[in-house]
Amino acid sequence: MLGWEFPPHISGGLGTACHGIAKGLTENDVEVLFVVPKSFGDEHTEDVELLSASEVQVTKKRQRLVRKRVEPFGSAPSFDASSKKSTLDWHELDSPLRPYMTEYEYVEKLARVRQSEERSQREQAARAPWETDSSTAVVVEESLFSEPRVELEGGYGPNLIAEVERYAEVVRDLAAREDCDVIHAHDWMTFPAGIAAAEASGKPLVIHFHASEFDRSGRDANAGIRTVEQLGLDRADRVVCVSEYNADVLRENYRVDDTKITVVHNAITSREQKDLLRVEKSIDDPIVLFLGRITYQKGPDYFLEAAARVLKVLPDTRFVVSGSGDMWSRMVERAAQLGISANTHFTGFLEGADVERIFAMADLYVMPSVSEPFGISTLEAMALDVPTIISRQSGVSEVLTNALKVDFWDVEDLANKILALLMYPALTDELAVSGREEVERMSWGERGKSLRHIYEEISS
């Protein structure tokens, strides 16, 4: 299994889902070797064997040209009369030499075949026909050697594309040595590695879409990333999508064989109950939470537009924006333009226990995503008794009945639903209790059972 992040080192729902999937597979007697670009030593590895690509030593082939003694043309092979069999060993070689070639034509073709070799080797091969006598021949001798470990940084830094390529190189070598039944790659960063591993091992490839480039960037989709995603779709034996919404995005924007697609919804890892996490709020004002990347995909601008409308009715409400992203500074400026800065708090990126604490403090969670393949944060909120409002343009809306739903662009409807939950405690309490019970029925064990079934199908 190939993934770019693993808890607690996550930037969003991808790492959380990967951990849950690994746990669910283990519950279904599937052994998982999870390969990340870099591990930090504190990962949640109770249910999975975690391997850092940075700790893998890559084995490569070294080629060199050597002269070896051969029998001159016309020599008779030895013959054992008692066995009536020749003792001549016959070795068929894939040679560039063809009948009726002149020596010069042979040298030119040999040079073209060996373009990838070092210049010195190429020149030696070109001289070989006339610089050796009839009793020797030039052959390629291969040996294996180990390169120093490839140091990867992980994360999503400025060298991400180079890291993706280097990760694929390591995984290819690892797959040739490890005994496995299936290669399973999560999101585009690992698709090149998944393809390389499948080629090296001869095993089937599953690619798992948690989000596509069209979800993240819309009309500004990165052409390079889209190409990698398309290559993954072309080479995969099975494509797993986290929702029907996710699958429809692929069908509309990519070339994909519909018979390859299987939908496996995400689930939730069991957590402590809300009362064990509850922290004392320093204020009595209600808190409405947005938690996620502050990017186009997540709809933070619609959250602020709705907040401005709510504050005209309930001026003591606090709106908390937790996360980071390329729209962060623009959203801070927009809050000022709307005149709601005093009631809007930007916490920056939160992880681990801080995420659970902010959920425990919140009176209401809002996910107004423009395009959300799933939305696992919604399940996390509901598991901690936080009533939620979610975008209809999300995969999680397919599986939830105890969450209020809005179209992301309808800020009036979003504002009205926020007001309804803040002004009517009975409605809030009903959603909190029913929501928790609903998500508790969603288990990674069931998702693991579905994935095991996929593995068995493509491996048979």
PyMOL commands that set and color helices and strands:
alter all, ss='L'
color gray80, all
select helices_A, chain A and resi 13-27+53-55+103-113+119-131+160-177+188-201+213-220+223-235+244-253+258-260+274-277+296-298+300-311+328-338+341-343+353-361+376-383+395-398+411-423+425-440+444-459
alter helices_A, ss='H'
color red, helices_A
select strands_A, chain A and resi 33-36+49-52+59-69+79-80+85-86+136-146+183-186+205-209+238-241+261-263+287-291+318-322+344-348+364-367+388-391+404-406
alter strands_A, ss='S'
color yellow, strands_A
deselect
rebuild
show_as cartoon
